[in-house]
Amino acid sequence: MSDYDDDYDNEREHDDDEDGEENTESHVWQLLLLINPNDEDAALQQFTAYRETAEEEGDEDPIGIVARVTDWRSSFEVDADDTRVLVEAINELVSRWSDVEIDWGGDPDDDEFHEEIDGPEIFSRAFDSLNERGYTLWSREAEEDDVYAGWITSSRDDENMRIVATMLGINLRLGNQVM
């Protein structure tokens, strides 16, 4: 059982049909809008890439496809042991907003900083700093255990993020709850 299994009961089945019922594709669109706050153009580009990839490869793993088409643009997946790359990935996502900067509580370019910090602490610091500015850092369960994955949304969309994640079967946590 992963650390995420206790957070949400994702055993619900969702019937998709062509008569207007919500389907995976519409949930993916909603997810992309959420992880690209105030940037519908980026969401549309990623959705187009999602649809093309799903058409070529099939859509059995929609979150895997989303991860690939959004990686380092509006989401990240990094090796859990590499704190430098985790900081870089979060900073890359934050760079989308000119008025937002993370207070890391030290210099992330300094080797000593990385000797004294781990992934959960990085998530926590980034979460706190972003939350003060109206954004929420999320961690989502990745297919591999030794990977940190996540994205950033507007804090006003926290409840919508939980709903969409549940619909897509995504196990996620707030950034300050990473273990």
C-alpha positions as a printed NumPy array, in Angstrom:
array([[  0.   ,   0.   ,   0.   ],
       [  1.461,   3.344,  -0.977],
       [  1.462,   6.369,   1.309],
       [ -1.315,   7.808,  -0.834],
       [ -3.766,   4.927,  -0.531],
       [ -5.175,   6.196,   2.739],
       [ -6.003,   9.684,   1.44 ],
       [ -8.867,   9.093,  -0.954],
       [-11.148,   6.222,  -1.712],
       [-10.827,   5.918,  -5.467],
       [-12.838,   2.753,  -5.846],
       [-15.68 ,   4.574,  -7.587],
       [-16.313,   3.573, -11.172],
       [-17.227,   6.284, -13.623],
       [-19.226,   5.367, -16.692],
       [-18.203,   7.273, -19.761],
       [-20.557,   7.588, -22.667],
       [-21.002,   9.756, -25.704],
       [-24.318,  11.252, -24.55 ],
       [-22.768,  14.099, -22.595],
       [-21.745,  12.204, -19.476],
       [-18.405,  13.349, -18.151],
       [-15.54 ,  11.333, -19.573],
       [-11.813,  10.986, -19.13 ],
       [-11.012,  13.497, -21.848],
       [-13.152,  16.205, -20.239],
       [-11.563,  15.5  , -16.852],
       [ -8.103,  15.772, -18.406],
       [ -9.112,  19.143, -19.897],
       [-10.253,  20.327, -16.453],
       [ -6.995,  19.094, -14.923],
       [ -4.942,  20.957, -17.512],
       [ -6.871,  24.162, -16.848],
       [ -6.2  ,  23.76 , -13.125],
       [ -2.454,  23.121, -13.454],
       [ -2.069,  26.034, -15.864],
       [ -3.639,  28.806, -13.749],
       [ -4.669,  31.795, -15.865],
       [ -3.092,  30.257, -18.972],
       [ -5.746,  28.63 , -21.124],
       [ -3.405,  28.739, -24.141],
       [ -0.868,  26.482, -22.402],
       [ -3.672,  24.171, -21.279],
       [ -4.968,  23.985, -24.861],
       [ -1.51 ,  23.193, -26.267],
       [ -1.065,  20.433, -23.705],
       [ -4.585,  19.116, -24.341],
       [ -3.876,  18.947, -28.067],
       [ -0.673,  16.999, -27.326],
       [ -2.642,  14.758, -24.944],
       [ -5.271,  13.965, -27.594],
       [ -2.646,  13.23 , -30.252],
       [ -0.715,  10.951, -27.913],
       [ -3.87 ,   9.195, -26.703],
       [ -4.918,   8.62 , -30.315],
       [ -1.523,   7.132, -31.197],
       [ -0.96 ,   5.074, -28.048],
       [ -4.442,   4.588, -26.624],
       [ -5.783,   6.234, -23.509],
       [ -5.446,   3.399, -20.993],
       [ -3.049,   5.535, -18.939],
       [ -4.355,   9.103, -19.164],
       [ -2.269,  10.359, -16.238],
       [  0.894,   8.907, -17.739],
       [  0.12 ,  10.797, -20.947],
       [ -0.651,  13.992, -19.014],
       [  2.657,  13.613, -17.166],
       [  4.569,  13.387, -20.447],
       [  2.859,  16.296, -22.22 ],
       [  3.107,  18.617, -19.21 ],
       [  6.518,  17.638, -17.804],
       [  8.548,  20.695, -16.734],
       [  5.873,  22.986, -18.202],
       [  3.033,  22.562, -15.718],
       [  4.023,  19.402, -13.856],
       [  7.132,  17.502, -12.842],
       [  8.4  ,  14.009, -12.139],
       [ 11.872,  13.798, -10.624],
       [ 14.069,  11.272,  -8.855],
       [ 13.223,  11.415,  -5.157],
       [ 16.921,  11.34 ,  -4.22 ],
       [ 17.843,  14.394,  -6.28 ],
       [ 16.921,  17.449,  -4.221],
       [ 18.628,  19.777,  -6.701],
       [ 16.422,  18.663,  -9.569],
       [ 13.329,  18.84 ,  -7.347],
       [ 14.116,  22.482,  -6.507],
       [ 14.824,  23.207, -10.193],
       [ 11.533,  21.599, -11.28 ],
       [  9.472,  23.57 ,  -8.766],
       [ 11.316,  26.779,  -9.661],
       [ 10.653,  26.115, -13.354],
       [  6.918,  25.85 , -12.731],
       [  6.97 ,  28.957, -10.533],
       [  8.784,  30.914, -13.259],
       [  5.454,  31.111, -15.095],
       [  4.488,  33.916, -12.705],
       [  6.776,  36.936, -12.548],
       [  5.533,  38.017,  -9.117],
       [  6.147,  34.68 ,  -7.369],
       [  9.38 ,  33.46 ,  -5.857],
       [  9.952,  30.701,  -3.329],
       [ 11.728,  31.376,  -0.065],
       [ 13.784,  28.207,   0.268],
       [ 15.219,  29.197,   3.641],
       [ 18.713,  28.964,   2.203],
       [ 20.605,  28.989,  -1.059],
       [ 19.531,  26.044,  -3.236],
       [ 22.659,  26.587,  -5.365],
       [ 24.813,  25.767,  -2.323],
       [ 25.875,  22.131,  -1.811],
       [ 25.408,  22.476,   1.954],
       [ 21.718,  23.339,   1.425],
       [ 21.151,  19.956,  -0.251],
       [ 23.112,  18.048,   2.384],
       [ 20.728,  19.277,   5.084],
       [ 17.359,  18.893,   3.319],
       [ 15.192,  16.139,   1.917],
       [ 12.309,  15.997,  -0.546],
       [  9.471,  16.342,   1.993],
       [ 11.112,  19.448,   3.472],
       [ 11.526,  20.966,   0.003],
       [  7.861,  20.325,  -0.718],
       [  6.871,  21.828,   2.626],
       [  8.926,  25.   ,   2.182],
       [  7.694,  25.485,  -1.375],
       [  4.097,  24.8  ,  -0.321],
       [  4.241,  27.388,   2.461],
       [  5.866,  30.014,   0.268],
       [  3.462,  29.455,  -2.624],
       [  0.418,  29.309,  -0.376],
       [  1.211,  32.791,   0.943],
       [  0.967,  33.99 ,  -2.657],
       [ -2.291,  32.22 ,  -3.526],
       [ -0.918,  29.018,  -5.065],
       [ -0.946,  25.398,  -3.959],
       [  1.829,  22.882,  -4.567],
       [  0.479,  19.348,  -4.942],
       [  2.272,  16.027,  -4.863],
       [  0.744,  13.213,  -6.859],
       [  1.531,   9.561,  -6.719],
       [  3.839,   8.486,  -9.518],
       [  4.053,   5.021, -11.033],
       [  7.511,   4.538,  -9.546],
       [  8.08 ,   4.686,  -5.781],
       [ 11.348,   6.612,  -5.976],
       [  9.878,   9.592,  -7.839],
       [  8.347,  12.861,  -6.693],
       [  5.638,  14.19 ,  -8.981],
       [  3.454,  17.239,  -8.705],
       [  2.027,  20.473, -10.023],
       [  0.883,  23.894,  -8.875],
       [ -2.647,  25.289,  -8.947],
       [ -4.313,  28.446,  -7.778],
       [ -5.266,  27.997,  -4.114],
       [ -8.839,  29.025,  -4.905],
       [ -9.059,  25.831,  -7.   ],
       [ -8.049,  23.396,  -4.243],
       [-11.48 ,  21.781,  -3.979],
       [-11.821,  21.514,  -7.758],
       [ -8.378,  19.882,  -7.884],
       [ -9.507,  17.258,  -5.378],
       [-12.678,  16.568,  -7.38 ],
       [-10.89 ,  16.253, -10.726],
       [ -8.146,  14.114,  -9.173],
       [-10.754,  11.77 ,  -7.735],
       [-12.518,  11.523, -11.108],
       [ -9.209,  10.619, -12.779],
       [ -8.106,   8.248, -10.011],
       [ -5.136,  10.406,  -9.048],
       [ -3.84 ,   9.998,  -5.514],
       [ -2.532,  13.346,  -4.378],
       [ -1.504,  15.279,  -1.319],
       [ -0.91 ,  18.875,  -0.478],
       [  2.775,  19.714,  -0.742],
       [  3.103,  20.121,   3.024],
       [  1.884,  16.539,   3.551],
       [  4.567,  14.716,   1.563],
       [  6.236,  11.905,   3.492]])
